């Protein structure tokens, strides 16, 4: 399975509080191919 995320610009991303980043990280942990665009 592959998932594409449309996220805020990377320079504005707060890795500690951003829920999208947490979902991406968990999806990757579960073996899903994760892609993103800004």
N, C-alpha and C positions, 0 to 999 in steps of 0.2 A: 504494500500500500504506500502511496505517496501523498503527502499533504503539502500544500502551498499556503504560506501565511503572508498577509500583507501587513507590514508593521510600520511603526513610526521610523523616521530616519535614525540610523544607528547611533549617531552622535547625541540624540535626545533620549535614547533608551536607557531606562534605569533597571538594570538586571536584578536588583534586590526586590523591587516592588511591582514590576510589570507582569501582569497575569498572562499575557500572550507568550512571553519568554518562558514562563513556567510550564505552559501547555506544550510548547515546542520541545522543551527539555524532556518532559515526560513521554511525549510521543516518540522521540528519538530513543529513549531508554527502552521502550517497548518494541523497538525494531522497525518503526515506521520511518521511511525516508522523508526527511524534513527539508523543505526549501522555503526561502523567504525573498520578498522583494519590498522595496521601500517606496 
